[in-house]
């Protein structure tokens, strides 16, 4: 049974989330404190975290950032904050998804399932050979989930890596934000695709230190994004 951690000092909301998750056969633990929730997420076999931003003892943004640096698990923000800037900031510090209150329980369950499914499919699948995409000194190792430029490794969050791999796997093809959200996050857009823009920006920022690397992801204005990898070669290394 997959173990989900809820970090929220709003007891009624946390208990509602727990009830619906348990109906769907998840094991659920609730922590009201950001500090205790963070510690539990590090110490136990937690598969996914649902967290509020407005926590009394720990800034929710900082919780997401620190947790992302230490655990490679899906993080979904479930918050009263509805401003676009909060969504962008939350996704920017490492959250994989953002749900605003009040929400449909069915939508929350769908997002939980989608994030867990994507995580399992993209990070726990075992294959015998390393599947790599290579362009000059730029290398994406899909199996080891590593990206290197001129031999120097760049650290990406789970969703940043998934998005980069998807674009690089379809070179020169333009994808809309809605298509990327569906393919990478595993569900249809519900009108909020800000997460795609945020993740593209974060990827580019990490690639900027390497000459020419950031320009591999091109914005096609009014349409979406494409990865310019016309000379790339996919190779399998034992």
Beta strands, then each sheet from edge to edge (+ up, - down):
strand 1: 3-7
strand 2: 27-31
strand 3: 48-51
strand 4: 74-79
strand 5: 97-100
strand 6: 130-135
strand 7: 138-141
strand 8: 146-149
strand 9: 152-154
strand 10: 217-220
strand 11: 224-227
strand 12: 233-237
sheet 1: 2+ 1+ 3+ 4+ 5+
sheet 2: 9+ 8- 7+ 6- 12+
sheet 3: 10+ 11-
end
